[in-house]
Amino acid sequence: MTTPENNVWSYGPASGYDAGTDLTGYRVEATDGHIGKVDKHSAEVGDAYLVVDTGVWIFGKEVLIPASAVTRIDLEEEAVHLDLTKEQIKDAPEFHSDKHLADRQYREEIAVHYRTGGPFGGGPHPA
């Protein structure tokens, strides 16, 4: 199922995200294992995302994950589960919060990256 562009940056209704929940510090799980911890997050409508610190897994790289990739939030375990593989996350464009957080073009690159093999349809996004 293809997710429209404006929903890429929104939590899905089944994710369990409750407005006002601070996800900072939550463990992040890809479909094939642990990838890091939530460093920052936004719940802004139409602009929701996670910034995940991958720690030593990919040499301290931070990645920006659109909120629509979140499949489930476990409040008891303080864990966020994603519909992405470790490889998809590892191959994401480099992220630097001071440079990219407000950059709309970078956000589109991220959306396209995850859309081509992630929860957004599994095929290339038409230009």
Secondary structure as UniProt FT lines:
FT   HELIX           5..8
FT   HELIX           13..15
FT   TURN            19..20
FT   TURN            24..25
FT   STRAND          27..30
FT   TURN            31..32
FT   STRAND          33..42
FT   TURN            45..46
FT   STRAND          49..53
FT   HELIX           55..58
FT   TURN            59..60
FT   STRAND          62..66
FT   HELIX           67..69
FT   STRAND          70..74
FT   TURN            75..78
FT   STRAND          79..82
FT   HELIX           86..90
FT   HELIX           97..100
FT   TURN            101..102
FT   HELIX           104..115
FT   TURN            116..117
FT   TURN            119..120
//
